């Protein structure tokens, strides 16, 4: 609920001396009203926001806008209100921070519209509209955008989308900085005047930093080739061969076991359901065993061949170093492996 303060608001009424009395009173009330508070918000925050707002108005009445602005800022942070934003606009405008004041008036208008406060919406829009033509602006251009280029204004990063645009800024000195990895940083200062002044800053192409060493290319060792590569292939093929032979032996034993279990269930070669399932399982395992022995034997043989080839004297350098591939092959009745390559 709005609570009117017990003091006059000299600043707002001074802004519009020709207004009718009723309009002037409405304007004064809009500025000096304490900020609205949502009931759901924390009570302590509301109380602190209220106290900060009241103290800010007292400082404004004493002609101390520089001290009042932080009070309204804190009040708006704790409990955003139209009154806090309007007073933030007023104190910043009195300090000559026209861009900041204009932004605060716009925030007040947005909040007033959201809360259905038609009177103060009109006041906020009027204040912002009168200030807009007086805004000073700064345009920042970049001649060449180096990879990773970062441009800052007064320590704040300026988005790349704003380069080349005339952005509203407060009058006064501004520091522009540009940096990028591997380049020397660049900076300059520029003073933006009052009353719709426009200044342009061109960021030059950054110069490579002589203290930054270029990234050195790390040469990777050549892949194993020649006799060394063949020897590695021999051991790999031999290991695969031994493993495949082991698989073949295991499946062979399982197949024999299934056949032994199926014999009592298949008198006169007529099997019941369980015996038939055992016979089918034995056939599948027997096929796997055959493939395992075939692939294992071929791989083991290939490993032996590759091992002896790797022990032969090295050839003269040629256009292509020896390479070998072990290619397994599977068929309906077994399996094997083939050696492909150049030697």
C-alpha positions as CSV (number, residue, x, y, z in Angstrom):
1,X,0.0,0.0,0.0
2,X,1.3,3.5,-0.8
3,X,2.3,5.7,2.1
4,X,2.8,9.4,1.4
5,X,5.7,11.0,3.2
6,X,5.4,14.1,5.4
7,X,7.6,16.4,3.4
8,X,7.3,18.3,0.1
9,X,9.0,17.2,-3.1
10,X,10.7,20.3,-4.4
11,X,12.7,18.7,-7.2
12,X,9.7,17.2,-9.1
13,X,7.5,20.2,-8.9
14,X,10.4,22.5,-10.0
15,X,10.6,20.4,-13.2
16,X,7.2,21.6,-14.3
17,X,6.4,25.1,-13.0
18,X,3.6,25.7,-15.5
19,X,1.6,22.6,-14.6
20,X,-1.9,23.1,-13.1
21,X,-1.9,22.7,-9.3
22,X,-3.6,19.3,-9.4
23,X,-1.1,18.0,-11.9
24,X,1.8,19.4,-9.8
25,X,0.4,17.7,-6.7
26,X,0.1,14.4,-8.5
27,X,3.7,14.7,-9.7
28,X,5.0,15.5,-6.2
29,X,3.0,12.6,-4.7
30,X,4.3,10.2,-7.3
31,X,7.9,11.0,-6.5
32,X,7.7,11.2,-2.8
33,X,5.5,8.1,-2.2
34,X,7.3,5.3,-0.4
35,X,7.9,2.3,-2.5
36,X,5.2,-0.4,-2.9
37,X,5.9,-3.7,-1.2
38,X,4.7,-7.1,-2.1
39,X,3.2,-8.9,0.9
40,X,5.0,-12.1,0.0
41,X,8.4,-10.6,0.3
42,X,10.6,-10.9,3.4
43,X,9.6,-8.4,6.1
44,X,13.2,-7.4,7.0
45,X,13.9,-6.6,3.4
46,X,10.8,-4.4,3.1
47,X,11.7,-2.6,6.2
48,X,15.3,-1.9,5.1
49,X,14.1,-0.9,1.6
50,X,11.6,1.5,3.2
51,X,14.2,3.0,5.5
52,X,16.7,3.5,2.6
53,X,14.0,5.1,0.5
54,X,13.0,7.6,3.3
55,X,16.7,8.5,4.0
56,X,17.2,9.0,0.3
57,X,14.3,11.5,0.1
58,X,15.7,13.3,3.1
59,X,19.1,13.7,1.4
60,X,17.4,14.9,-1.8
61,X,15.6,17.5,0.2
62,X,18.9,18.6,1.6
63,X,20.3,19.0,-1.9
64,X,22.6,16.0,-1.6
65,X,21.9,13.8,-4.7
66,X,25.3,12.1,-4.6
67,X,24.5,10.7,-1.2
68,X,20.8,10.0,-2.0
69,X,21.5,7.9,-5.1
70,X,23.0,4.9,-3.2
71,X,20.0,4.9,-0.9
72,X,17.5,4.6,-3.7
73,X,19.8,2.0,-5.4
74,X,19.7,-0.2,-2.3
75,X,15.9,0.3,-1.9
76,X,15.3,-0.7,-5.5
77,X,17.6,-3.7,-5.1
78,X,15.8,-5.0,-2.0
79,X,12.3,-4.1,-3.1
80,X,11.9,-2.8,-6.6
81,X,9.4,0.0,-6.8
82,X,8.3,2.7,-9.2
83,X,9.1,5.4,-6.6
84,X,12.6,4.1,-6.1
85,X,13.4,4.1,-9.8
86,X,11.9,7.5,-10.3
87,X,14.0,9.0,-7.5
88,X,17.0,7.2,-8.9
89,X,16.4,8.9,-12.2
90,X,16.0,12.3,-10.5
91,X,19.2,12.1,-8.4
92,X,21.3,10.8,-11.4
93,X,19.9,13.6,-13.6
94,X,20.9,16.2,-11.0
95,X,24.4,14.7,-11.0
96,X,24.6,15.0,-14.8
97,X,24.4,11.2,-15.4
98,X,21.9,11.6,-18.2
99,X,22.1,8.1,-19.6
100,X,21.8,6.5,-16.2
101,X,18.9,8.7,-15.3
102,X,17.1,7.9,-18.6
103,X,17.5,4.2,-18.0
104,X,16.1,4.5,-14.5
105,X,13.0,6.4,-15.8
106,X,12.5,3.7,-18.4
107,X,12.7,1.0,-15.6
108,X,10.1,3.0,-13.6
109,X,7.8,3.2,-16.6
110,X,8.1,-0.6,-17.2
111,X,7.3,-1.4,-13.6
112,X,4.4,1.1,-13.5
113,X,2.9,-0.5,-16.6
114,X,3.3,-3.9,-15.0
115,X,1.5,-2.8,-11.8
116,X,-1.2,-0.8,-13.6
117,X,0.0,2.5,-12.1
118,X,-1.2,4.8,-14.8
119,X,-0.3,8.1,-13.1
120,X,3.3,7.3,-12.5
121,X,3.6,5.5,-15.8
122,X,2.7,8.8,-17.5
123,X,5.2,10.7,-15.3
124,X,8.1,8.2,-15.9
125,X,7.5,8.3,-19.7
126,X,7.4,12.1,-19.6
127,X,10.7,12.3,-17.7
128,X,12.3,9.8,-20.1
129,X,10.9,11.5,-23.1
130,X,12.3,14.9,-22.1
131,X,15.7,13.5,-21.4
132,X,16.1,11.4,-24.5
133,X,17.0,14.3,-26.9
134,X,19.8,15.4,-24.5
135,X,21.5,12.0,-24.3
136,X,25.2,12.0,-25.2
137,X,26.4,9.0,-27.2
138,X,29.6,7.1,-27.9
139,X,30.4,5.0,-30.9
140,X,33.2,2.4,-30.9
141,X,34.5,0.9,-34.2
142,X,37.0,-1.9,-34.6
143,X,39.2,-1.7,-37.7
144,X,40.2,-5.4,-37.6
145,X,38.7,-7.9,-35.2
146,X,41.5,-10.2,-34.1
147,X,40.6,-13.7,-32.9
148,X,39.3,-13.5,-29.3
149,X,39.1,-9.7,-29.4
150,X,37.5,-8.2,-26.2
151,X,36.6,-4.5,-26.0
152,X,35.8,-2.9,-22.7
153,X,34.4,0.5,-21.7
154,X,35.2,1.6,-18.2
155,X,36.1,-2.0,-17.3
156,X,32.8,-3.4,-18.7
157,X,32.9,-5.7,-21.7
158,X,31.1,-4.2,-24.7
159,X,29.3,-6.9,-26.7
160,X,30.4,-7.3,-30.3
161,X,26.9,-6.6,-31.5
162,X,27.2,-3.0,-30.2
163,X,30.3,-2.2,-32.2
164,X,29.5,0.5,-34.7
165,X,26.4,1.7,-32.8
166,X,26.0,5.0,-31.0
167,X,25.2,4.0,-27.5
168,X,23.9,6.3,-24.7
169,X,26.6,7.1,-22.1
170,X,26.9,9.5,-19.2
171,X,28.9,12.6,-20.0
172,X,32.5,12.6,-18.8
173,X,35.7,10.6,-19.3
174,X,35.5,7.1,-20.7
175,X,38.3,4.5,-20.9
176,X,38.3,2.2,-23.9
177,X,40.4,-1.0,-23.8
178,X,41.0,-3.7,-26.5
179,X,42.8,-7.0,-26.0
180,X,43.2,-10.4,-27.7
181,X,45.3,-13.5,-27.0
182,X,48.8,-13.1,-28.5
183,X,48.4,-9.4,-29.1
184,X,49.5,-6.3,-27.2
185,X,46.6,-4.5,-25.4
186,X,45.5,-1.1,-26.5
187,X,43.6,1.6,-24.6
188,X,42.6,5.2,-24.9
189,X,40.6,7.8,-23.0
190,X,37.9,10.1,-24.4
191,X,35.7,12.8,-22.9
192,X,32.1,12.9,-23.9
193,X,30.4,16.2,-23.5
194,X,26.9,17.2,-22.3
195,X,23.7,17.8,-24.3
196,X,23.6,15.3,-27.1
197,X,27.4,15.1,-27.7
198,X,28.6,12.3,-30.0
199,X,32.1,10.9,-29.9
200,X,33.7,8.1,-32.0
201,X,36.6,5.9,-31.0
202,X,38.3,3.7,-33.6
203,X,40.1,0.7,-32.2
204,X,43.1,0.0,-34.4
205,X,44.3,-3.4,-35.5
206,X,46.2,-4.9,-32.5
207,X,49.9,-5.5,-32.8
208,X,51.3,-9.0,-32.1
209,X,52.9,-9.2,-28.7
210,X,56.7,-9.9,-29.1
211,X,56.8,-11.5,-25.7
212,X,54.4,-14.2,-26.6
213,X,56.2,-17.2,-28.2
214,X,54.4,-18.9,-31.1
215,X,53.0,-22.3,-30.4
216,X,55.6,-24.8,-31.4
217,X,54.6,-27.8,-33.4
218,X,55.4,-31.0,-31.6
219,X,56.7,-33.7,-34.0
220,X,55.1,-37.0,-33.2
221,X,57.3,-40.0,-33.5
222,X,56.8,-42.0,-36.7
223,X,54.5,-45.0,-36.4
224,X,56.2,-48.4,-36.1
225,X,57.1,-49.6,-39.6
226,X,59.4,-52.0,-41.3
227,X,60.7,-55.0,-39.4
228,X,59.7,-53.5,-36.1
229,X,56.1,-53.2,-37.3
230,X,56.1,-56.8,-38.7
231,X,57.4,-58.1,-35.4
232,X,54.5,-56.4,-33.5
233,X,52.1,-57.9,-36.0
234,X,53.6,-61.3,-35.5
235,X,53.0,-61.2,-31.7
236,X,49.5,-59.9,-32.2
237,X,48.6,-62.6,-34.7
238,X,50.2,-65.3,-32.5
239,X,48.2,-64.1,-29.5
240,X,45.0,-64.0,-31.4
241,X,45.7,-67.5,-32.7
242,X,46.3,-68.9,-29.2
243,X,43.1,-67.3,-28.0
244,X,41.1,-68.6,-30.9
245,X,42.4,-72.1,-30.4
246,X,41.4,-71.9,-26.8
247,X,37.9,-70.8,-27.8
248,X,37.7,-73.8,-30.2
249,X,38.8,-76.2,-27.5
250,X,36.2,-74.9,-25.0
251,X,33.3,-75.1,-27.5
252,X,34.5,-78.6,-28.6
253,X,34.3,-79.8,-25.0
254,X,30.9,-78.3,-24.6
255,X,29.6,-79.9,-27.8
256,X,30.9,-83.3,-26.6
257,X,29.2,-82.8,-23.3
258,X,25.8,-82.0,-24.9
259,X,26.0,-85.1,-27.1
260,X,26.7,-87.3,-24.1
261,X,23.7,-85.8,-22.3
262,X,21.5,-86.3,-25.3
263,X,22.3,-90.0,-25.9
264,X,19.9,-91.4,-23.1
265,X,17.2,-89.1,-24.4
266,X,17.4,-90.3,-28.0
267,X,16.8,-94.0,-28.1
268,X,16.9,-95.4,-31.6
269,X,17.8,-91.9,-32.8
270,X,14.4,-90.6,-31.8
271,X,14.8,-87.7,-29.4
272,X,12.3,-86.1,-27.1
273,X,12.1,-82.3,-26.8
274,X,15.0,-82.0,-24.3
275,X,17.2,-84.4,-26.3
276,X,16.5,-82.5,-29.5
277,X,17.5,-79.2,-27.8
278,X,20.7,-80.7,-26.6
279,X,21.6,-82.0,-30.1
280,X,20.9,-78.6,-31.6
281,X,23.1,-76.9,-29.0
282,X,25.8,-79.4,-29.6
283,X,25.8,-78.7,-33.4
284,X,26.0,-74.9,-32.8
285,X,28.9,-75.4,-30.3
286,X,30.6,-77.8,-32.7
287,X,30.5,-75.1,-35.5
288,X,31.9,-72.5,-33.1
289,X,34.7,-75.0,-32.2
290,X,35.5,-75.6,-35.8
291,X,35.7,-71.9,-36.6
292,X,37.8,-71.3,-33.5
293,X,40.3,-74.0,-34.5
294,X,40.4,-72.7,-38.1
295,X,40.9,-69.1,-37.3
296,X,43.3,-69.9,-34.4
297,X,45.4,-72.2,-36.6
298,X,45.6,-69.7,-39.4
299,X,46.4,-66.8,-37.1
300,X,49.1,-68.8,-35.3
301,X,50.6,-69.7,-38.7
302,X,50.5,-66.1,-39.8
303,X,52.3,-65.1,-36.6
304,X,55.1,-67.5,-37.2
305,X,55.5,-66.3,-40.8
306,X,55.5,-62.7,-39.8
307,X,58.0,-63.3,-37.1
308,X,60.5,-64.9,-39.4
309,X,60.0,-62.2,-42.0
310,X,60.7,-59.5,-39.4
311,X,64.0,-61.1,-38.6
312,X,65.2,-60.8,-42.2
313,X,67.8,-58.0,-43.0
314,X,66.1,-54.6,-43.6
315,X,65.6,-53.6,-47.2
316,X,66.8,-50.4,-48.8
317,X,64.5,-47.5,-48.4
318,X,61.7,-47.6,-50.9
319,X,58.6,-45.8,-51.7
320,X,56.6,-47.9,-49.3
321,X,57.4,-49.7,-46.1
322,X,56.3,-53.3,-45.4
323,X,52.8,-53.6,-44.1
324,X,50.7,-56.6,-43.2
325,X,47.0,-57.3,-42.3
326,X,45.5,-60.4,-40.9
327,X,42.0,-60.9,-42.4
328,X,39.7,-63.6,-40.8
329,X,37.3,-65.4,-43.1
330,X,34.2,-67.3,-42.0
331,X,32.1,-69.8,-43.9
332,X,29.2,-72.2,-43.3
333,X,31.6,-75.1,-42.5
334,X,34.4,-73.4,-40.7
335,X,36.8,-70.4,-40.8
336,X,40.3,-69.3,-41.4
337,X,42.5,-66.2,-41.9
338,X,44.4,-64.6,-44.7
339,X,47.5,-62.4,-44.7
340,X,47.4,-59.4,-47.0
341,X,50.1,-56.8,-47.3
342,X,53.4,-55.7,-48.8
343,X,56.8,-57.1,-47.8
